[in-house]
Amino acid sequence: MIQTFTQLLHQKTKQKGMKTATIVADVLCISQDAAYRRIRNPESFRADELMKLAKEFEIDLNTMIHLGKNWFQGEFRLINKQYTTHDYYGDINGYLEKAIERPNSMITYGAQEIPLFYRFWFPALAAFKAFVWQRDFLNDMSLRTQPFRASLMPLERNFEKLSDNYLQVASEEIWCPETLFSTLYQIHHYRECGLFANENEFRAVMDEYDFLVDHIVAQAERGKKLHPYLPHVVGADYHLYFSPLVSADNTFIIKTIRDNIAFVNSQKNGVLISDCEHWVNTSSSWLETCKNNGTLLSVTGAGPRNKYFRLEYMAKKKVLGLNVD
């Protein structure tokens, strides 16, 4: 019989001669009191916390028994050579196609960075984000010996369908202060460290990112999703919120008349894909809290949009020395 997560956790920490609450607090960067509360009540663990602990102690979350419909059900995927980001894109696309087929579907996205769905329209930017992910997060040593060239990541061009499908599903995106700037910091870091192969590679990525930001502004003004290169193509409804709260790691929910699927992402560990009530409801509740404490930027006055997307964005670019003449 497969044991519960906390029982496995106790076994693992005991083998290392450590107190469970102490190591849980250390791994999750929480107090020991908070760690004790989570250990006593496993349902209080967030999905990203389970991912961190599972990775730390080599616990396979996919072997966990179903402790009832309100707890751990779903599929945990560790992003690695066996399950790549391209496999993940394929899985997401399958759910998007189902959402397109079913009326009144909705995506709610808590964006720590600009949602990945957009980048596949922009080949240099898509290649750059893939390069950063594999080099810096997955520690791909083959990419550490050479600077960035878009030609190193040719497969990113194969996922434009993901962007096209996202265009067709109504969405709420909840952005936080970091969302617009996280990729800017990556571009700045690579330029400062000489990690672009040449100035043209830098300019291609920077120009496409600027284009993407303008595209988001145009969507927010219209309250509709748009195709960046086909002005006559108007997609589904679009609502953009800016929240002072820190969003989850690009967690999103696809809701249809048949089912609700939560994609709970953890940048360094993987993704939990689940339709169980616990993960859908807890993710949805947090995203709703962020939205309710935020400002609607779409189909409203231009003031808040201009402040965030124009004044603050241009000021940040200037500070980082990323203005391209």
C-alpha positions as CSV (number, residue, x, y, z in Angstrom):
1,M,0.0,0.0,0.0
2,I,1.4,3.4,-1.0
3,Q,1.8,5.6,2.0
4,T,0.6,9.2,2.4
5,F,2.8,12.1,1.5
6,T,3.5,13.1,5.1
7,Q,4.4,9.6,6.1
8,L,6.9,9.4,3.3
9,L,8.2,12.8,4.3
10,H,8.7,11.6,7.9
11,Q,10.6,8.5,6.6
12,K,12.9,10.6,4.4
13,T,13.8,13.1,7.1
14,K,14.3,10.4,9.7
15,Q,16.8,8.7,7.4
16,K,18.7,12.0,7.2
17,G,18.6,12.4,11.0
18,M,16.6,15.6,10.7
19,K,13.3,16.9,12.2
20,T,10.6,17.0,9.6
21,A,9.3,20.4,10.5
22,T,12.8,21.9,10.5
23,I,13.6,20.7,7.0
24,V,10.1,21.6,5.7
25,A,10.5,25.1,7.1
26,D,13.9,25.4,5.5
27,V,12.9,24.1,2.0
28,L,9.7,26.2,1.9
29,C,11.1,29.3,3.6
30,I,8.4,29.3,6.2
31,S,8.3,29.3,10.0
32,Q,8.5,26.0,11.9
33,D,5.0,26.7,13.3
34,A,3.7,27.0,9.7
35,A,5.6,23.8,8.8
36,Y,3.9,21.9,11.7
37,R,0.5,23.1,10.6
38,R,1.1,21.8,7.1
39,I,2.4,18.5,8.3
40,R,-0.6,17.9,10.5
41,N,-3.0,18.9,7.7
42,P,-1.5,17.8,4.3
43,E,-4.4,19.6,2.5
44,S,-2.8,22.9,3.5
45,F,0.2,22.3,1.3
46,R,0.1,24.3,-1.9
47,A,1.0,22.4,-5.0
48,D,4.2,24.3,-5.6
49,E,5.2,23.4,-2.0
50,L,4.5,19.7,-2.7
51,M,6.7,20.0,-5.8
52,K,9.6,21.5,-3.9
53,L,9.5,18.9,-1.2
54,A,9.0,16.0,-3.6
55,K,12.1,17.1,-5.5
56,E,14.1,17.6,-2.4
57,F,13.3,14.1,-1.0
58,E,12.9,12.3,-4.4
59,I,9.2,11.5,-3.8
60,D,7.2,10.6,-6.9
61,L,4.0,12.5,-6.6
62,N,2.4,10.3,-9.3
63,T,2.5,7.3,-6.9
64,M,0.4,9.0,-4.3
65,I,-2.9,7.4,-3.5
66,H,-6.1,9.4,-4.1
67,L,-7.1,10.5,-0.6
68,G,-10.5,11.5,-1.8
69,K,-11.7,13.8,-4.5
70,N,-10.6,17.0,-2.6
71,W,-7.0,16.2,-2.2
72,F,-4.1,15.0,-4.4
73,Q,-5.3,13.9,-7.7
74,G,-3.7,14.8,-11.0
75,E,-0.5,14.3,-12.8
76,F,2.8,15.8,-11.8
77,R,5.3,16.4,-14.5
78,L,8.9,17.2,-13.9
79,I,10.3,19.1,-16.8
80,N,13.4,17.2,-17.9
81,K,14.7,15.2,-20.8
82,Q,11.9,12.6,-20.5
83,Y,9.1,15.2,-20.4
84,T,10.3,18.3,-22.2
85,T,8.8,21.8,-22.5
86,H,7.7,20.7,-25.9
87,D,5.7,17.8,-24.4
88,Y,4.2,20.3,-22.0
89,Y,3.2,22.6,-24.9
90,G,1.6,19.6,-26.6
91,D,-0.5,18.7,-23.6
92,I,-1.6,22.3,-23.1
93,N,-2.6,22.5,-26.8
94,G,-4.8,19.4,-26.4
95,Y,-6.8,21.1,-23.6
96,L,-7.0,24.3,-25.6
97,E,-8.5,22.5,-28.6
98,K,-11.1,21.0,-26.3
99,A,-11.9,24.5,-24.9
100,I,-12.4,25.8,-28.4
101,E,-14.9,23.1,-29.2
102,R,-16.9,23.8,-26.0
103,P,-18.9,27.1,-25.8
104,N,-18.2,29.7,-23.1
105,S,-14.8,28.3,-22.2
106,M,-12.6,30.6,-20.2
107,I,-8.9,30.7,-19.2
108,T,-7.8,32.5,-16.0
109,Y,-4.0,33.1,-16.0
110,G,-2.0,34.4,-13.1
111,A,1.0,35.8,-14.9
112,Q,4.4,36.1,-13.3
113,E,5.7,36.8,-16.8
114,I,3.8,37.5,-20.0
115,P,1.8,34.3,-20.7
116,L,3.8,31.8,-22.8
117,F,1.0,31.5,-25.3
118,Y,2.0,34.8,-27.0
119,R,5.6,34.1,-27.6
120,F,5.3,31.6,-30.4
121,W,4.2,34.4,-32.8
122,F,7.6,36.0,-32.2
123,P,10.4,33.5,-33.3
124,A,13.4,35.4,-31.9
125,L,11.7,35.9,-28.5
126,A,10.4,32.3,-28.4
127,A,13.9,31.1,-29.1
128,F,15.4,33.4,-26.4
129,K,12.9,32.3,-23.7
130,A,13.6,28.6,-24.6
131,F,17.3,29.2,-24.4
132,V,17.1,30.9,-21.0
133,W,14.9,28.1,-19.7
134,Q,17.2,25.3,-20.8
135,R,20.5,27.0,-20.0
136,D,19.7,28.6,-16.7
137,F,16.8,26.7,-15.2
138,L,17.5,23.2,-16.6
139,N,21.2,23.7,-16.5
140,D,21.8,22.3,-20.0
141,M,25.6,22.3,-20.2
142,S,25.6,22.2,-24.0
143,L,24.2,25.7,-24.1
144,R,26.6,27.1,-21.5
145,T,29.5,27.0,-24.0
146,Q,27.9,29.3,-26.6
147,P,26.1,32.6,-26.7
148,F,22.5,33.0,-27.7
149,R,21.5,32.7,-31.4
150,A,17.9,32.2,-32.3
151,S,19.0,29.5,-34.8
152,L,20.0,27.3,-31.8
153,M,16.4,26.8,-30.8
154,P,14.7,26.0,-34.2
155,L,11.9,23.8,-32.7
156,E,10.2,26.8,-31.0
157,R,8.9,27.7,-34.4
158,N,6.7,24.6,-34.4
159,F,4.3,25.9,-31.7
160,E,2.6,28.9,-33.4
161,K,-0.6,26.8,-33.2
162,L,-0.6,27.3,-29.4
163,S,-0.8,31.1,-29.9
164,D,-3.5,30.7,-32.5
165,N,-5.6,28.5,-30.3
166,Y,-5.2,30.8,-27.3
167,L,-6.5,33.6,-29.5
168,Q,-9.8,31.7,-29.7
169,V,-10.6,31.2,-26.0
170,A,-11.8,34.0,-23.8
171,S,-9.3,34.9,-21.1
172,E,-8.7,36.8,-17.9
173,E,-5.0,37.6,-17.3
174,I,-3.9,38.9,-13.9
175,W,-0.6,40.6,-14.1
176,C,1.6,41.7,-11.2
177,P,4.5,44.3,-11.1
178,E,7.0,41.6,-12.2
179,T,5.0,40.4,-15.2
180,L,6.1,43.0,-17.7
181,F,9.7,43.3,-16.5
182,S,10.9,39.7,-15.8
183,T,11.8,39.1,-19.5
184,L,13.4,42.6,-19.6
185,Y,15.7,41.6,-16.7
186,Q,16.7,38.5,-18.6
187,I,17.4,40.4,-21.8
188,H,19.5,42.9,-19.7
189,H,21.4,40.2,-18.0
190,Y,22.3,38.5,-21.3
191,R,23.4,41.7,-22.9
192,E,25.5,42.8,-19.9
193,C,27.2,39.4,-19.7
194,G,27.9,39.2,-23.5
195,L,25.6,36.2,-23.9
196,F,24.1,37.5,-27.1
197,A,26.1,36.2,-30.1
198,N,25.9,39.7,-31.6
199,E,24.0,43.0,-31.6
200,N,21.6,41.8,-34.2
201,E,20.5,38.9,-32.0
202,F,19.9,41.3,-29.1
203,R,17.9,43.7,-31.3
204,A,15.7,41.0,-32.8
205,V,14.7,39.8,-29.3
206,M,14.2,43.4,-28.0
207,D,12.2,44.5,-31.0
208,E,9.9,41.5,-30.8
209,Y,9.4,42.0,-27.0
210,D,8.5,45.7,-27.6
211,F,6.1,44.5,-30.4
212,L,4.5,42.0,-28.0
213,V,4.0,44.7,-25.3
214,D,2.3,46.9,-27.9
215,H,0.2,44.0,-28.9
216,I,-1.0,43.5,-25.3
217,V,-1.9,47.2,-25.1
218,A,-4.0,46.9,-28.3
219,Q,-5.8,43.9,-27.0
220,A,-6.5,45.7,-23.7
221,E,-7.9,48.7,-25.5
222,R,-10.3,46.6,-27.5
223,G,-11.2,44.0,-24.9
224,K,-10.6,41.4,-27.6
225,K,-7.7,39.1,-28.4
226,L,-6.0,40.1,-31.6
227,H,-3.5,38.5,-34.1
228,P,-0.3,40.6,-34.2
229,Y,0.2,40.2,-37.9
230,L,-3.4,39.8,-39.2
231,P,-5.4,43.0,-38.3
232,H,-8.6,41.6,-39.6
233,V,-8.5,38.6,-37.2
234,V,-10.4,39.3,-33.9
235,G,-10.5,36.6,-31.3
236,A,-12.3,36.0,-28.1
237,D,-13.0,38.4,-25.2
238,Y,-10.0,39.6,-23.2
239,H,-9.8,41.1,-19.7
240,L,-6.5,42.3,-18.3
241,Y,-6.0,43.1,-14.6
242,F,-3.0,44.5,-12.8
243,S,-2.7,43.3,-9.2
244,P,-0.2,44.4,-6.5
245,L,-0.3,40.8,-5.2
246,V,2.4,38.4,-6.4
247,S,0.8,35.9,-8.7
248,A,1.6,32.2,-8.6
249,D,4.2,30.9,-10.9
250,N,2.2,31.3,-14.1
251,T,-0.6,29.1,-12.8
252,F,-3.7,29.0,-15.0
253,I,-7.1,27.3,-15.2
254,I,-8.9,26.2,-18.3
255,K,-12.7,26.1,-17.6
256,T,-15.1,24.5,-20.0
257,I,-18.7,23.3,-19.7
258,R,-17.3,19.8,-19.2
259,D,-14.4,20.2,-16.8
260,N,-12.0,22.6,-15.1
261,I,-8.2,21.9,-15.4
262,A,-5.6,23.6,-13.2
263,F,-2.0,24.0,-14.4
264,V,0.0,24.8,-11.3
265,N,3.5,25.7,-12.4
266,S,6.7,25.8,-10.4
267,Q,9.6,27.2,-12.4
268,K,12.3,25.0,-11.0
269,N,10.3,21.8,-10.5
270,G,7.6,21.1,-13.0
271,V,3.9,21.3,-13.4
272,L,0.9,19.8,-11.7
273,I,-2.0,19.2,-14.1
274,S,-5.2,18.4,-12.2
275,D,-9.0,18.5,-12.4
276,C,-9.6,17.7,-8.8
277,E,-11.6,20.2,-6.7
278,H,-8.8,21.0,-4.3
279,W,-6.3,22.3,-6.8
280,V,-8.9,23.9,-9.1
281,N,-10.6,25.6,-6.2
282,T,-7.5,26.8,-4.3
283,S,-5.9,28.1,-7.5
284,S,-9.1,29.8,-8.6
285,S,-9.6,31.3,-5.2
286,W,-6.1,32.8,-5.2
287,L,-6.5,34.2,-8.7
288,E,-9.8,35.7,-7.8
289,T,-8.2,37.3,-4.8
290,C,-5.5,38.8,-7.0
291,K,-8.1,40.0,-9.5
292,N,-10.4,41.6,-6.8
293,N,-7.4,43.5,-5.3
294,G,-6.3,44.7,-8.7
295,T,-7.2,47.2,-11.4
296,L,-9.0,46.4,-14.7
297,L,-6.8,47.7,-17.5
298,S,-8.9,46.5,-20.4
299,V,-11.8,48.5,-21.9
300,T,-11.2,51.3,-19.4
301,G,-9.6,54.7,-19.4
302,A,-6.2,54.9,-21.0
303,G,-4.6,56.3,-17.8
304,P,-3.7,53.1,-15.9
305,R,-2.6,51.3,-19.1
306,N,-0.3,54.2,-20.2
307,K,1.2,54.4,-16.7
308,Y,2.1,50.7,-16.7
309,F,2.8,49.9,-20.3
310,R,4.2,53.3,-21.5
311,L,5.7,55.3,-18.7
312,E,6.9,52.6,-16.4
313,Y,8.0,50.3,-19.2
314,M,10.0,52.9,-21.0
315,A,11.5,54.1,-17.7
316,K,12.6,50.6,-16.9
317,K,14.1,50.1,-20.3
318,K,16.0,53.3,-19.9
319,V,17.4,52.3,-16.5
320,L,18.5,48.9,-17.9
321,G,20.0,50.5,-20.9
322,L,17.8,48.6,-23.3
323,N,16.5,51.5,-25.5
324,V,17.3,50.7,-29.1
325,D,17.9,53.7,-31.4
